[in-house]
Every structure is written in C-alpha cells, then in structure tokens.
Amino acid sequence: MNNDAKPPFDIKTKIWFEKNGEPVFGAGRLLLLQKIESTGSINKAAKDLGFSYKKAWSYINLMEERFGYQLVNKKIGGKNGGGSILTEDAKKLMADYKMVLNEENAFVEQLGGKLI
C-alpha cells in the first residue's frame, strides 16, 4: 500500500475529564452547557437534548460538586421568568475541553496517515 492510500479502518477515540478517578465532564456535558448557554434555560436545554429537567440538574450538580465550583448561575422563575447563565468557570471548562478535542483530532489524523 502506498503512503497516499487511506487505511482500511478508522481510528475512534473518546475523551472525558475525571476527578479523583470519577468521570465528570465529556461530550454530553459539553452539549448540555452549550444548550444552556444558547437557550438561557436549563429546562429548554434538557428538552432540546431529549431528557428531563431533573436529569439536567443532576448532571450540573454532579459537575459542580466534583469540580468544586459553580458552573451555572440560576435565577428562580417568577413573573418575568427565570433563566440560567454560565459562569466564567464553565466557559473556561468548555474552552479547555474543546482544545483537548482539537489536539486529539489532530493527533489521530496525523497517526492515521502513518498507518497501513
């Protein structure tokens, strides 16, 4: 096989962050935070992703507990409605995770070029 030929398989990877050996952040949690950021609502984000508000809350609470800092500022609903916005820590976490994914993709692409 010449060097320009594509290998007869694809390389697949999955990246997540752990803390004290426990998974805490990955692609699904990134999507949740992105949806909260775009909708301004935990409830809308959960519905858009096809799961319950309770499940979204449990993900947020687990992440905040394991990281030890707040990711989402929540405003209780009322006459003018509630809402949720991401903290700067959440935005930094998302940026860090995306950077890791970009590095991973570059590595896999480079490695794939060296295979069969």
Number of C-alpha atoms within 10 A of each C-alpha: 7 6 10 9 10 14 14 7 9 10 9 7 9 8 12 14 12 13 11 7 7 9 13 19 21 16 15 12 17 17 14 19 24 17 20 23 19 13 16 18 19 26 20 17 23 19 14 14 14 9 12 16 15 12 11 21 14 12 17 19 15 15 19 16 13 15 15 9 12 16 22 23 11 14 12 10 9 7 5 7 8 13 18 17 19 18 15 12 14 20 16 12 16 20 13 12 19 15 12 14 17 12 12 15 14 12 11 16 13 11 11 15 13 12 12 13
